[in-house]
Amino acid sequence: MTLDAVAALQAALRAPTVNDGSGAEQKAFEQLHEALREHFPLLHATLDLNPVGTHGLLFRWPGASAEKPIVLMAHQDVVPIAGVWTHDPFGGEIVDGVIHGRGTLDDKGQLVAICAAVEGLLADGFEPAYDVWLSFGSDEETTGAAARAAVQELRDQGVEPWFVLDEGGAVAFDAFPGVAAPIGVVGVAEKGTTDVRLTVTGDGGHSSTPRQNGPTARLARAITRLDRMSMPVRLPAPTVEMFEQIAPYAAKPMRPVLANAGRLAPALARLLTRLG
């Protein structure tokens, strides 16, 4: 990062955009948006801004053609502070060449990197070949509505992205046992969630003579059955490829195992499940 980008990241980290759904973060998002305007004036002066959701930002950078639009994504919100911090989580301090703060990786680093890249290209007079959209959600950590609002806005404008780049992966140190070199991890999928609503009806009976196998007991058994269920264990192709790519950099005893991850996939999947 350039010195300007570092200062922008520090300013972004100092905005405590913890999104817990309470609405108390209003001033924090205003602080972040002001920091972005201050550090990226060309971006704000040149790109078209469509506010989405409560605090979401959707920018359009017109290109020479609108045929193959691309969308670059990041989110502004962070999770609440947990554990013991050696430095102020919203201080953006630089200590021994490292920036400390909640959101450095998840996901204000990517947010600032995108903005800094656009700002630099604008300063050079660059015009993109295709439209570029910057989508910065504000409630990703709570699975909120800003991203859906951005998608709807793009649909309303007839935008069908040719390429979308969202949060995922990092240059990780000590990310894999036995591999000392930093690993540039590229995320190619997104985890999902499943919400299940269980409804039980029945007569609970009088407290002096409670029903056998009543609604509460049946609900408890259903929850227990769900808890015992597990997704099928497998090693997907991207994971196999990752193991094969990092094999030359792993400790010698691990190299043949990782190099043959495809052939050993079932056994590796079971092993990783136990380690987890």
Buried (B, 14 or more C-beta within 10 A) or exposed (E): EEEBBBBBBBBBBBBBBBBEEEEEBEEBBEBBBEBBEEBBEEBBEBBEEBBBBBBBBBBBBBBEEEEEBBBBBBBBBBBEEEEEEEBBBBBBBBEEEEBBBBBBBBBBBBBBBBBBEBBBBBEEEEEBEBBBBBBBBBBBBEEBBBBBBBBEBBEEBEBEBEEEEBBBEBEEEEBBEBBEEEBEBEEEEEEEEEEEEEEEEEEEEEEEEEEEEBBEBBBEEBEEEEEEEEEEEEBEEEBBEBBBEBBEBBEEEBBEBBBBBEEBBEEBBEEEEEEE
